[in-house]
Amino acid sequence: MNPELPPVAPDVAASAVEGLTTRLRKKLDAAIESYAALPVVTDGTVRRVRCGEDTEVVLTPGPSGSVIDAGQVVCSCLLAPRCLHRAAVLGACPLADTEAEAEDDGESGSAPPGSDRVLGSATTGITAAEATLASATTTATAIEAVLGSSADSAVPAPPSTAAPAVSGARPAAVAPAAEAVTESEKAVPLTPAQRAAASQLWSAAAVLLAAGVPAAGAVPQAELLRAAHTARLAGLHRAEAAALRVVRGLRGARARHDGHRLADLVAQMRELLLTTALLGAAVPEPALIGTARRAYRPGGSLRVHGVCSEPVISATGYGGVVTHVVSDDGRWFSVADVKPGGPARAQGAASATVALGSGNLDHAQLSRGGLLISGATVSSDGLLGSGKGVRATPLTGVPWTSGPLAALFTRPLAEVVAERLTVAPDADPERAEQTVREPIGCDLVLVGAVGDHLIARELPRGRPDTEGVVLRLAPAGEHPGLAHTANLRRLASRPGLRLRVIGRLDPDRAATLRPLAVAPMPGTGATLRLPAEWRGHADLGYDRLEGSHFPPPEALSCTAAAPVDGVGGEAGDPLAQAPLWRLRQLVEVAVSGGRRAVAEPARDGDPRGDGAALRRGGFRTAADLAAGLAAEADRRTRDVFGRTGEADPDRYARAWLGAAVYLAGVERALVRATWQPGAAVS
């Protein structure tokens, strides 16, 4: 993609590809790669791309800044509008968000979707055998009930107008519970148009999964974009958003973007297929439908207190700051200032003026102060809007030791994390991510550094006889221009230091917290000594800790942390030793390489012994799912003359989806188990 080009609506990009002849479609991928590197001439809001000596494509975005109509893209060649130049330039444009196409409601200050996401590498494994087998059995039972992952006859049919149920017959044990839930939530059956749209999305996604990243070019992407637009018209907003995320992920993978992660693309494909499969239920859950856009709703009067400010750097070129605040009743809100600019803008965004109130308060001051807001507007993910009717008055800050901020440090970590990580497989991914990313407060004593992590132990407040969780502290941001890494290095050199931490848990890694801010712990001298102008806490992304901010060594030696069993020893991280990586590798290869990459190694049996290793580790369901996926990838039909027929992408997609959902559920359960007191961490 070329970031200088305006975003384009999915239906406009899909229509341009559909208008091409077969011969031109074969040239489209190469043309997109070539045109994405061409210079873009800017004339006001108009963008011009010269594709040859006498050919020019002109893009005229609408008021929203996006190309939302086919007439806004004009090519000067004789074949226009069904020409390769126009389709290739549109293919090089970023995809427009649904929000950008909606009418502006006067709100501002919200961050672009996914801009503040913390990317971490997934590590999985095993804790106690009983907990592992219980988690695996529970997850496998749910999958078999909904997806029918093991038996051929129980495999769910993709949603269609003829087969409204996800599976041919719901198990009797599942039906009453499902009916009770849908009645309480007042679910409404899908219309025929919605069923047809869900079926179209499933089919397009299944074809992309079978093709793999190398073969998922502009033409199959256009099929998915067309299906996404149909889903939007039918009101299936969650499915549409999932499809757009898959297309963006495929484009990033094919272009080898620095911010691309295969694990993210796997999760996006899993979400799309799972959502469309569950939409085939007789009465699907309301959360599967989704909402049209992030709407700001009236929040009345709010008194919020600043907690910390976090720099934001997006892989798509955005940068800025998000300040987290807490209301009197303990609810989390945030004020965002994220715009194009990347790391340079993020480094200085703490001094940016908050777009609320009189305009004489910046984000650094808000993180140490507060606001009294009247006429507040709040989005579904807790962002405070700055519409015309919003009024805000600055307030004096509240320390972390009193009021609603002190309540952040009262609950045990194990209890809070268990609540955050308990997410149903069919839950809305945006709401689930919002829940996981909500900051957590805890009191810690530093143990020491192991590798590139800082080991700490929880100090349960008011419970001296209770054993705390042993956890790892990892940088919330790894960009060299930010202060996260340097601050953690200084903290690692002070074992025995006690401090209060506000951080965000990493749901993909064993007992890992990414600290956003730290403050002195009350009632001890072995803690930080921050300057008065910092007003009681340090934002680790902006404030840099110095030697004068720490107590003398003799104060730490008297309160040195007790050694932690398993830290740095041979036992290591129990999650990293689990054989689940074998199933994860198969699931990821299916996305990156397609059906053939899974089928070819399976023709020689199981030369690496993956199935046996999974069964020895107690993951019998994982072994069965891996074998079933490999067998389905190599399945071919033959006609009466013995000729090989086309493979069925639906059966393969269902086999992959069963393995992917199982893997995600078990990994999340195992990560949750590492947050229990006594679990080994390295």
C-alpha positions as CSV (number, residue, x, y, z in Angstrom):
1,M,0.0,0.0,0.0
2,N,1.0,3.6,-0.6
3,P,0.2,5.7,2.5
4,E,0.1,8.9,0.4
5,L,-3.0,7.6,-1.4
6,P,-6.5,8.2,0.2
7,P,-8.4,5.3,1.8
8,V,-10.9,3.5,-0.5
9,A,-14.2,1.9,0.4
10,P,-14.2,-1.9,0.1
11,D,-17.0,-2.0,-2.4
12,V,-15.2,0.5,-4.7
13,A,-12.0,-1.6,-4.7
14,A,-14.0,-4.8,-5.3
15,S,-16.0,-3.3,-8.2
16,A,-12.8,-2.2,-10.0
17,V,-11.4,-5.8,-9.9
18,E,-14.7,-7.3,-10.9
19,G,-14.7,-5.1,-14.0
20,L,-11.4,-6.5,-15.3
21,T,-11.1,-9.2,-17.9
22,T,-9.5,-12.5,-17.1
23,R,-6.3,-11.5,-18.9
24,L,-6.0,-8.3,-17.0
25,R,-6.7,-10.0,-13.6
26,K,-3.6,-12.1,-14.1
27,K,-1.5,-8.9,-14.3
28,L,-3.2,-7.2,-11.4
29,D,-0.9,-8.2,-8.6
30,A,2.2,-7.2,-10.4
31,A,0.6,-3.9,-11.4
32,I,-0.4,-3.1,-7.8
33,E,3.2,-3.7,-6.6
34,S,4.5,-1.5,-9.4
35,Y,2.0,1.4,-9.0
36,A,2.4,1.4,-5.2
37,A,5.9,2.7,-5.7
38,L,4.9,5.5,-8.1
39,P,5.0,9.1,-6.8
40,V,1.7,10.7,-5.9
41,V,1.0,14.3,-6.9
42,T,-1.1,16.2,-4.4
43,D,-3.3,19.0,-5.6
44,G,-5.4,20.1,-2.6
45,T,-7.5,17.0,-1.8
46,V,-7.0,15.5,-5.2
47,R,-4.4,12.8,-5.7
48,R,-2.8,12.1,-9.1
49,V,-0.8,9.0,-10.1
50,R,0.9,8.9,-13.5
51,C,0.9,5.3,-14.7
52,G,2.6,5.9,-18.1
53,E,3.4,8.6,-20.6
54,D,-0.2,9.3,-21.4
55,T,-2.1,7.7,-18.6
56,E,-3.1,9.3,-15.3
57,V,-5.4,8.1,-12.5
58,V,-7.1,10.9,-10.6
59,L,-8.6,10.3,-7.1
60,T,-10.9,12.8,-5.6
61,P,-11.8,11.8,-2.0
62,G,-15.1,12.9,-0.5
63,P,-15.5,15.1,2.6
64,S,-14.5,12.2,4.9
65,G,-11.1,12.0,3.1
66,S,-12.0,8.5,1.7
67,V,-12.9,7.4,-1.8
68,I,-16.4,6.1,-1.3
69,D,-17.8,6.2,-4.9
70,A,-16.6,4.7,-8.1
71,G,-16.9,8.1,-9.8
72,Q,-14.3,9.6,-7.6
73,V,-11.6,7.6,-9.4
74,V,-11.0,8.4,-13.0
75,C,-8.4,7.1,-15.5
76,S,-7.5,8.8,-18.7
77,C,-6.9,5.6,-20.8
78,L,-9.4,4.3,-23.4
79,L,-10.4,1.2,-21.4
80,A,-11.5,3.2,-18.4
81,P,-13.3,2.5,-16.1
82,R,-12.6,-1.2,-16.7
83,C,-8.8,-0.7,-17.0
84,L,-5.8,-2.2,-15.2
85,H,-4.5,1.2,-14.2
86,R,-7.6,2.2,-12.2
87,A,-7.9,-1.2,-10.5
88,A,-4.2,-1.3,-9.6
89,V,-4.1,2.2,-8.1
90,L,-7.2,1.4,-6.0
91,G,-5.5,-1.9,-4.9
92,A,-2.5,0.2,-3.7
93,C,-4.8,2.4,-1.6
94,P,-5.4,1.6,2.1
95,L,-8.8,0.3,3.0
96,A,-11.2,2.8,4.5
97,D,-12.7,2.1,7.9
98,T,-16.5,2.1,8.2
99,E,-16.2,5.0,10.7
100,A,-14.5,7.2,8.1
101,E,-17.4,6.7,5.7
102,A,-20.1,7.6,8.3
103,E,-21.2,11.2,8.8
104,D,-19.1,13.1,11.3
105,D,-20.8,13.6,14.6
106,G,-18.5,16.3,15.9
107,E,-16.4,14.0,18.1
108,S,-12.7,13.9,18.0
109,G,-9.7,12.6,19.8
110,S,-10.3,8.9,19.3
111,A,-7.5,6.7,18.3
112,P,-7.6,4.7,15.1
113,P,-8.6,1.1,15.6
114,G,-5.6,-1.0,16.7
115,S,-3.2,1.9,17.0
116,D,-2.5,1.4,20.6
117,R,-2.3,-2.3,20.5
118,V,0.7,-3.8,22.3
119,L,2.2,-6.6,20.1
120,G,3.8,-9.5,21.9
121,S,5.0,-12.8,20.8
122,A,2.8,-15.8,21.8
123,T,4.3,-18.3,24.2
124,T,2.2,-21.3,25.2
125,G,2.7,-24.4,27.2
126,I,1.5,-26.4,30.2
127,T,1.2,-25.9,34.0
128,A,-0.2,-28.6,36.2
129,A,-1.4,-31.7,34.3
130,E,-4.9,-31.6,35.9
131,A,-5.5,-28.0,35.0
132,T,-4.2,-28.6,31.5
133,L,-6.4,-31.6,30.8
134,A,-9.5,-29.9,32.4
135,S,-9.0,-26.8,30.2
136,A,-8.4,-28.9,27.1
137,T,-11.4,-31.1,27.8
138,T,-13.7,-28.1,28.3
139,T,-12.5,-26.3,25.2
140,A,-12.7,-29.5,23.1
141,T,-16.2,-30.2,24.3
142,A,-17.3,-26.7,23.2
143,I,-15.7,-27.0,19.9
144,E,-17.2,-30.4,19.2
145,A,-20.6,-29.1,20.1
146,V,-20.4,-26.1,17.9
147,L,-17.9,-27.0,15.2
148,G,-17.9,-30.8,15.2
149,S,-14.2,-31.0,14.9
150,S,-13.7,-34.8,15.0
151,A,-16.4,-36.6,13.2
152,D,-17.0,-36.0,9.5
153,S,-20.8,-36.2,10.0
154,A,-20.7,-33.6,12.8
155,V,-18.7,-31.0,10.9
156,P,-20.7,-27.8,10.8
157,A,-22.2,-26.6,7.5
158,P,-21.3,-23.0,6.5
159,P,-24.1,-20.6,6.9
160,S,-26.5,-20.6,4.1
161,T,-30.2,-20.0,3.3
162,A,-30.9,-23.7,3.1
163,A,-29.0,-24.8,6.2
164,P,-29.6,-22.2,9.0
165,A,-28.0,-24.2,11.8
166,V,-24.2,-24.3,12.4
167,S,-24.4,-28.1,12.6
168,G,-26.9,-30.6,11.3
169,A,-28.3,-31.3,14.7
170,R,-27.4,-29.6,17.9
171,P,-26.6,-32.0,20.8
172,A,-29.4,-32.3,23.2
173,A,-27.2,-31.2,26.1
174,V,-26.3,-28.0,24.4
175,A,-29.7,-27.0,23.0
176,P,-31.6,-26.0,26.3
177,A,-28.7,-23.9,27.6
178,A,-28.3,-22.1,24.2
179,E,-32.1,-21.5,24.0
180,A,-32.1,-20.0,27.5
181,V,-29.3,-17.6,26.8
182,T,-30.8,-16.4,23.6
183,E,-34.2,-15.8,25.2
184,S,-32.6,-13.8,28.0
185,E,-30.7,-11.6,25.5
186,K,-33.7,-11.3,23.2
187,A,-31.8,-12.5,20.2
188,V,-33.5,-12.2,16.8
189,P,-33.2,-14.7,14.0
190,L,-31.3,-13.7,10.9
191,T,-33.1,-12.5,7.8
192,P,-32.6,-14.4,4.5
193,A,-30.3,-11.6,3.3
194,Q,-28.2,-11.8,6.4
195,R,-27.9,-15.6,6.0
196,A,-26.9,-15.2,2.4
197,A,-24.3,-12.6,3.3
198,A,-22.8,-14.8,6.0
199,S,-22.6,-17.7,3.6
200,Q,-20.9,-15.6,1.0
201,L,-18.3,-14.4,3.6
202,W,-17.6,-18.0,4.7
203,S,-17.1,-19.1,1.1
204,A,-14.7,-16.3,0.3
205,A,-12.7,-16.8,3.5
206,A,-12.5,-20.5,3.0
207,V,-11.0,-19.9,-0.5
208,L,-8.4,-17.5,0.9
209,L,-7.5,-20.0,3.7
210,A,-7.0,-22.8,1.2
211,A,-4.9,-20.6,-1.1
212,G,-2.6,-19.2,1.6
213,V,-0.8,-15.9,1.7
214,P,1.2,-16.4,-1.6
215,A,-1.9,-17.1,-3.7
216,A,-4.2,-14.6,-1.8
217,G,-3.7,-11.8,-4.3
218,A,-6.0,-8.9,-5.3
219,V,-8.6,-11.1,-7.0
220,P,-9.5,-13.4,-4.1
221,Q,-9.2,-10.3,-1.8
222,A,-11.7,-8.5,-3.9
223,E,-14.1,-11.5,-3.5
224,L,-13.8,-11.1,0.3
225,L,-14.2,-7.3,0.1
226,R,-17.4,-7.7,-2.0
227,A,-18.7,-10.2,0.6
228,A,-17.8,-7.8,3.4
229,H,-19.8,-5.0,1.7
230,T,-22.7,-7.3,1.3
231,A,-22.5,-8.1,5.0
232,R,-22.5,-4.5,5.8
233,L,-25.6,-3.8,3.8
234,A,-27.2,-6.8,5.6
235,G,-26.3,-5.4,9.0
236,L,-23.6,-7.9,9.9
237,H,-21.2,-5.4,11.2
238,R,-18.9,-7.6,13.2
239,A,-18.4,-10.0,10.3
240,E,-17.7,-7.1,8.0
241,A,-15.1,-5.7,10.3
242,A,-13.5,-9.2,10.7
243,A,-13.3,-9.5,6.9
244,L,-11.6,-6.1,6.5
245,R,-9.0,-7.0,9.2
246,V,-8.2,-10.2,7.2
247,V,-7.7,-8.3,4.0
248,R,-5.4,-5.8,5.8
249,G,-3.5,-8.6,7.3
250,L,-3.1,-10.4,4.0
251,R,-1.8,-7.2,2.4
252,G,0.7,-6.7,5.2
253,A,1.9,-10.3,4.9
254,R,2.3,-10.1,1.2
255,A,4.1,-6.8,1.4
256,R,6.3,-8.0,4.3
257,H,5.5,-5.0,6.5
258,D,7.5,-4.6,9.6
259,G,4.5,-4.5,11.8
260,H,3.0,-7.7,10.4
261,R,2.8,-10.8,12.7
262,L,1.6,-14.2,11.4
263,A,-0.1,-14.8,14.8
264,D,-2.3,-11.7,14.2
265,L,-3.3,-12.9,10.8
266,V,-4.2,-16.3,12.2
267,A,-6.3,-14.7,14.9
268,Q,-8.1,-12.5,12.3
269,M,-8.8,-15.5,10.1
270,R,-10.1,-17.5,13.0
271,E,-12.4,-14.7,14.1
272,L,-13.8,-14.3,10.6
273,L,-14.5,-18.0,10.1
274,L,-15.9,-18.5,13.6
275,T,-18.2,-15.5,13.4
276,T,-19.6,-16.6,10.1
277,A,-20.0,-20.2,11.2
278,L,-21.8,-19.1,14.4
279,L,-24.1,-16.8,12.4
280,G,-25.5,-19.9,10.9
281,A,-27.2,-20.8,14.2
282,A,-31.0,-20.7,14.3
283,V,-30.9,-17.7,16.6
284,P,-27.3,-16.3,16.8
285,E,-26.1,-14.3,19.8
286,P,-26.6,-10.5,19.5
287,A,-22.9,-10.0,19.9
288,L,-22.3,-11.8,16.6
289,I,-24.2,-9.0,14.8
290,G,-22.1,-6.2,16.1
291,T,-22.6,-2.4,15.8
292,A,-22.2,-0.2,12.8
293,R,-19.6,2.1,14.2
294,R,-18.0,3.3,17.5
295,A,-20.8,5.6,18.6
296,Y,-20.4,8.2,21.3
297,R,-23.2,8.2,23.8
298,P,-24.1,10.7,26.5
299,G,-22.2,10.1,29.7
300,G,-23.6,12.9,31.8
301,S,-21.4,14.6,34.4
302,L,-18.1,12.8,35.2
303,R,-15.3,13.5,37.7
304,V,-12.2,11.7,36.4
305,H,-8.7,11.5,38.0
306,G,-5.5,11.0,35.9
307,V,-3.6,7.8,36.4
308,C,-0.9,7.7,33.7
309,S,-0.1,8.7,30.1
310,E,1.0,6.1,27.5
311,P,2.9,6.9,24.2
312,V,1.3,5.2,21.2
313,I,3.2,4.2,18.0
314,S,1.2,2.4,15.4
315,A,2.6,0.1,12.6
316,T,0.4,2.1,10.2
317,G,2.2,5.4,10.8
318,Y,0.1,6.9,13.6
319,G,1.6,8.3,16.8
320,G,0.5,10.1,19.8
321,V,-0.6,9.6,23.4
322,V,-3.4,8.0,25.4
323,T,-4.0,9.3,29.0
324,H,-5.9,6.8,31.2
325,V,-8.2,8.3,33.9
326,V,-10.5,6.7,36.5
327,S,-13.9,8.1,37.7
328,D,-15.1,8.3,41.3
329,D,-16.9,5.0,40.9
330,G,-13.8,3.1,39.6
331,R,-14.6,3.1,35.8
332,W,-11.7,3.4,33.4
333,F,-11.8,6.1,30.6
334,S,-9.2,7.4,28.3
335,V,-8.4,10.6,26.4
336,A,-6.5,10.0,23.1
337,D,-4.5,12.2,20.8
338,V,-3.3,9.9,18.0
339,K,-2.7,11.2,14.5
340,P,-0.4,10.5,11.6
341,G,3.2,11.2,12.6
342,G,4.7,7.9,13.9
343,P,7.4,7.8,16.6
344,A,8.4,11.5,16.3
345,R,4.9,12.6,17.2
346,A,4.5,10.0,20.0
347,Q,7.7,11.2,21.8
348,G,6.4,14.8,22.2
349,A,2.7,14.1,22.5
350,A,2.7,14.3,26.3
351,S,2.9,18.1,25.9
352,A,0.0,18.1,23.5
353,T,-3.1,20.0,24.6
354,V,-6.0,17.9,25.8
355,A,-9.0,18.3,23.5
356,L,-11.4,18.8,26.4
357,G,-12.3,21.8,28.3
358,S,-10.6,25.2,28.1
359,G,-7.5,24.0,26.3
360,N,-4.9,24.9,29.0
361,L,-4.2,21.4,30.1
362,D,-1.8,19.0,28.4
363,H,-1.7,15.2,28.7
364,A,1.2,15.2,31.1
365,Q,-0.7,17.5,33.4
366,L,-3.9,15.4,33.0
367,S,-2.2,12.2,34.0
368,R,-1.3,14.0,37.4
369,G,-4.5,16.0,37.6
370,G,-8.2,15.5,36.9
371,L,-11.2,16.9,35.1
372,L,-14.8,17.7,36.0
373,I,-16.7,17.1,32.8
374,S,-20.3,18.1,32.0
375,G,-22.1,16.8,29.0
376,A,-19.6,14.0,28.6
377,T,-19.8,11.7,25.6
378,V,-18.2,8.2,25.9
379,S,-17.5,5.6,23.2
380,S,-18.1,1.9,23.6
381,D,-14.4,1.4,24.4
382,G,-14.2,4.2,27.0
383,L,-12.8,7.0,25.0
384,L,-14.0,10.4,26.1
385,G,-15.3,12.5,23.2
386,S,-14.7,16.2,22.7
387,G,-17.9,17.3,21.0
388,K,-19.3,20.9,20.9
389,G,-21.4,20.3,24.0
390,V,-18.6,18.9,26.2
391,R,-17.3,21.2,29.0
392,A,-14.4,20.3,31.3
393,T,-12.8,22.0,34.2
394,P,-9.3,21.0,35.5
395,L,-9.1,19.5,39.0
396,T,-6.3,18.9,41.5
397,G,-4.8,15.5,41.1
398,V,-5.5,12.6,43.5
399,P,-2.5,10.5,44.8
400,W,-2.4,6.8,44.2
401,T,-2.8,6.3,48.0
402,S,-6.3,7.7,48.3
403,G,-9.7,7.8,46.7
404,P,-10.6,5.7,43.7
405,L,-6.9,5.3,42.7
406,A,-6.1,3.5,46.0
407,A,-8.8,1.0,45.2
408,L,-6.9,-0.1,42.1
409,F,-4.3,-1.9,44.4
410,T,-6.7,-3.8,46.7
411,R,-7.5,-6.9,44.7
412,P,-5.1,-9.9,44.2
413,L,-3.6,-10.2,40.8
414,A,-4.7,-13.8,40.4
415,E,-8.3,-12.7,40.9
416,V,-8.1,-9.8,38.5
417,V,-6.3,-11.7,35.8
418,A,-8.7,-14.6,35.9
419,E,-11.6,-12.2,35.4
420,R,-9.9,-10.5,32.5
421,L,-8.8,-13.7,30.7
422,T,-12.1,-15.6,31.0
423,V,-13.5,-14.9,27.6
424,A,-15.9,-17.0,25.6
425,P,-14.7,-18.2,22.2
426,D,-17.5,-16.4,20.4
427,A,-17.1,-13.2,22.3
428,D,-16.8,-9.9,20.4
429,P,-13.0,-9.6,19.9
430,E,-13.0,-5.8,20.3
431,R,-14.8,-5.9,23.6
432,A,-12.7,-8.8,24.7
433,E,-9.5,-6.9,23.8
434,Q,-10.8,-3.9,25.6
435,T,-11.4,-5.9,28.8
436,V,-7.9,-7.4,28.6
437,R,-6.2,-4.1,27.9
438,E,-7.8,-2.3,30.9
439,P,-4.9,-1.3,33.2
440,I,-4.2,-3.3,36.4
441,G,-2.7,-2.0,39.6
442,C,-0.5,-4.0,42.0
443,D,2.2,-3.7,44.7
444,L,5.4,-5.4,43.8
445,V,8.9,-6.1,45.1
446,L,11.6,-6.5,42.5
447,V,13.5,-9.8,42.5
448,G,16.0,-9.3,39.6
449,A,16.5,-9.5,35.9
450,V,16.4,-12.8,33.9
451,G,17.3,-12.3,30.2
452,D,15.4,-9.2,28.9
453,H,12.7,-9.4,31.6
454,L,12.4,-8.1,35.1
455,I,11.1,-10.6,37.7
456,A,8.9,-9.3,40.5
457,R,6.7,-10.7,43.2
458,E,3.3,-9.4,44.2
459,L,2.9,-8.1,47.7
460,P,-0.8,-8.8,48.6
461,R,-2.0,-5.7,50.4
462,G,-3.3,-6.3,53.9
463,R,-2.6,-10.1,53.6
464,P,1.0,-10.6,54.9
465,D,0.5,-14.4,55.1
466,T,-0.7,-14.7,51.5
467,E,1.8,-15.8,48.8
468,G,1.9,-13.4,45.9
469,V,2.1,-14.0,42.1
470,V,5.6,-14.2,40.6
471,L,5.5,-12.3,37.3
472,R,7.7,-10.8,34.6
473,L,7.8,-7.2,33.7
474,A,8.3,-6.4,30.0
475,P,8.6,-3.0,28.3
476,A,5.2,-1.6,27.2
477,G,7.0,-0.1,24.2
478,E,10.3,-1.1,22.6
479,H,11.0,1.9,20.4
480,P,14.4,3.3,21.3
481,G,13.0,6.8,21.4
482,L,10.7,5.9,24.3
483,A,11.8,5.6,27.9
484,H,10.3,2.2,28.7
485,T,13.3,0.0,28.2
486,A,15.8,2.4,29.9
487,N,13.5,2.7,32.9
488,L,13.2,-1.1,33.3
489,R,17.0,-1.5,33.1
490,R,17.4,0.9,36.0
491,L,14.7,-0.8,38.0
492,A,16.3,-4.2,37.4
493,S,19.5,-2.9,39.0
494,R,17.6,-2.4,42.3
495,P,16.5,-5.8,43.6
496,G,14.4,-5.4,46.7
497,L,12.8,-2.2,45.6
498,R,9.1,-2.0,46.4
499,L,6.8,0.0,44.3
500,R,3.3,0.4,43.0
501,V,2.7,-0.4,39.3
502,I,0.0,0.3,36.9
503,G,0.4,-1.9,33.9
504,R,-1.3,-4.0,31.2
505,L,-1.3,-7.7,31.2
506,D,0.0,-9.6,28.1
507,P,-2.6,-12.2,27.3
508,D,-0.2,-14.2,25.1
509,R,2.7,-14.7,27.5
510,A,3.1,-16.5,30.8
511,A,2.5,-14.2,33.8
512,T,3.7,-11.0,32.0
513,L,2.8,-7.5,32.9
514,R,3.8,-4.5,30.8
515,P,4.1,-1.5,33.2
516,L,2.8,1.9,32.2
517,A,3.6,3.9,35.4
518,V,5.2,3.4,38.8
519,A,4.9,5.1,42.1
520,P,6.4,4.8,45.6
521,M,4.9,2.2,47.9
522,P,3.5,3.8,51.1
523,G,4.9,2.7,54.5
524,T,8.4,1.7,53.5
525,G,11.7,3.4,52.8
526,A,12.8,0.9,50.2
527,T,10.9,2.6,47.5
528,L,11.1,5.3,44.9
529,R,11.9,9.0,45.8
530,L,10.3,10.9,42.9
531,P,10.6,14.7,42.4
532,A,7.7,16.8,43.6
533,E,6.8,18.0,40.1
534,W,6.0,14.4,39.1
535,R,3.2,14.5,41.7
536,G,3.7,11.0,43.0
537,H,4.2,8.8,39.9
538,A,6.4,8.3,36.9
539,D,5.0,7.6,33.4
540,L,7.5,5.0,32.2
541,G,7.1,6.0,28.5
542,Y,8.0,9.6,29.1
543,D,9.7,10.2,32.5
544,R,13.2,8.9,32.8
545,L,14.3,7.5,36.2
546,E,17.6,8.6,37.5
547,G,19.9,7.5,40.3
548,S,18.6,10.1,42.7
549,H,15.1,8.7,42.4
550,F,16.1,5.5,44.1
551,P,16.8,4.8,47.8
552,P,20.4,4.1,49.0
553,P,21.7,0.5,48.7
554,E,21.6,-0.1,52.4
555,A,17.8,0.5,52.4
556,L,17.3,-2.2,49.8
557,S,19.6,-4.7,51.4
558,C,17.4,-4.8,54.5
559,T,14.4,-5.6,52.4
560,A,15.9,-7.9,49.8
561,A,13.3,-10.0,48.0
562,A,13.3,-13.7,48.8
563,P,14.6,-15.9,46.0
564,V,11.9,-17.2,43.7
565,D,11.9,-20.9,42.9
566,G,12.1,-21.7,39.2
567,V,13.4,-18.3,38.1
568,G,16.3,-18.8,35.8
569,G,16.6,-22.4,36.7
570,E,16.3,-25.5,34.5
571,A,12.6,-25.8,35.2
572,G,12.1,-22.5,33.3
573,D,8.8,-21.5,31.9
574,P,6.4,-24.4,32.0
575,L,4.4,-23.0,29.1
576,A,7.4,-22.9,26.8
577,Q,8.0,-26.6,27.3
578,A,4.5,-27.8,26.2
579,P,4.2,-29.6,22.9
580,L,1.4,-27.3,21.8
581,W,3.9,-25.5,19.5
582,R,3.4,-28.4,17.1
583,L,-0.2,-27.7,16.6
584,R,0.4,-24.0,16.5
585,Q,3.0,-24.4,13.8
586,L,0.5,-26.5,11.7
587,V,-2.2,-23.9,12.1
588,E,0.1,-21.0,11.1
589,V,1.5,-22.9,8.2
590,A,-2.0,-23.5,6.9
591,V,-2.5,-19.7,6.8
592,S,0.9,-18.7,5.5
593,G,1.4,-21.5,3.0
594,G,-2.2,-22.7,2.2
595,R,-3.6,-26.1,1.9
596,R,-0.8,-27.6,-0.1
597,A,1.8,-26.7,2.6
598,V,-0.2,-28.7,5.1
599,A,-0.9,-31.6,2.8
600,E,2.5,-32.4,1.4
601,P,4.3,-33.2,4.7
602,A,1.3,-35.3,5.8
603,R,1.7,-37.7,2.8
604,D,4.7,-39.2,4.5
605,G,2.7,-39.9,7.7
606,D,4.0,-38.2,10.8
607,P,7.8,-38.2,10.4
608,R,8.4,-35.7,13.3
609,G,6.2,-37.6,15.7
610,D,4.0,-34.6,16.4
611,G,0.9,-36.7,17.3
612,A,2.8,-38.9,19.7
613,A,4.4,-35.9,21.4
614,L,1.1,-34.2,21.9
615,R,-0.5,-37.3,23.3
616,R,2.5,-37.8,25.7
617,G,2.0,-34.3,26.9
618,G,-1.7,-34.9,27.6
619,F,-3.0,-33.1,24.6
620,R,-4.9,-35.9,23.0
621,T,-7.6,-33.6,21.4
622,A,-4.8,-31.5,19.9
623,A,-3.3,-34.6,18.3
624,D,-6.6,-35.6,16.9
625,L,-7.3,-32.2,15.5
626,A,-3.8,-32.0,13.9
627,A,-4.3,-35.4,12.3
628,G,-7.7,-34.4,11.1
629,L,-6.5,-31.1,9.6
630,A,-3.6,-32.9,7.8
631,A,-5.9,-35.6,6.4
632,E,-8.5,-33.0,5.2
633,A,-5.8,-31.0,3.5
634,D,-4.8,-34.0,1.5
635,R,-8.3,-35.2,0.7
636,R,-9.2,-35.4,-3.0
637,T,-12.3,-36.7,-4.7
638,R,-12.2,-38.6,-7.9
639,D,-14.8,-39.0,-10.7
640,V,-15.9,-42.3,-12.3
641,F,-12.9,-42.1,-14.6
642,G,-10.4,-41.8,-11.7
643,R,-9.6,-38.1,-12.4
644,T,-8.8,-35.9,-9.4
645,G,-11.5,-33.4,-8.6
646,E,-11.5,-30.1,-6.9
647,A,-10.8,-30.0,-3.2
648,D,-13.7,-28.9,-0.9
649,P,-12.6,-25.6,0.7
650,D,-15.5,-25.8,3.2
651,R,-14.4,-29.1,4.8
652,Y,-10.8,-27.9,5.0
653,A,-11.9,-24.5,6.6
654,R,-14.0,-26.3,9.2
655,A,-11.1,-28.6,10.1
656,W,-8.7,-25.7,10.4
657,L,-11.2,-23.7,12.4
658,G,-11.7,-26.5,14.9
659,A,-7.9,-26.7,15.5
660,A,-7.5,-22.9,15.7
661,V,-10.3,-22.4,18.2
662,Y,-9.1,-25.3,20.4
663,L,-5.5,-23.9,20.3
664,A,-6.6,-20.4,21.3
665,G,-8.8,-21.7,24.1
666,V,-6.1,-24.0,25.6
667,E,-3.4,-21.4,25.3
668,R,-5.5,-18.8,27.0
669,A,-6.3,-21.3,29.8
670,L,-2.7,-22.1,30.3
671,V,-1.6,-18.5,30.4
672,R,-4.3,-17.9,33.0
673,A,-2.9,-20.7,35.1
674,T,0.5,-19.1,35.3
675,W,-1.0,-16.2,37.2
676,Q,-1.6,-18.3,40.2
677,P,0.6,-18.0,43.3
678,G,3.4,-20.6,43.1
679,A,3.5,-20.9,39.3
680,A,7.0,-21.0,37.9
681,V,8.1,-18.1,35.7
682,S,11.4,-17.4,33.9
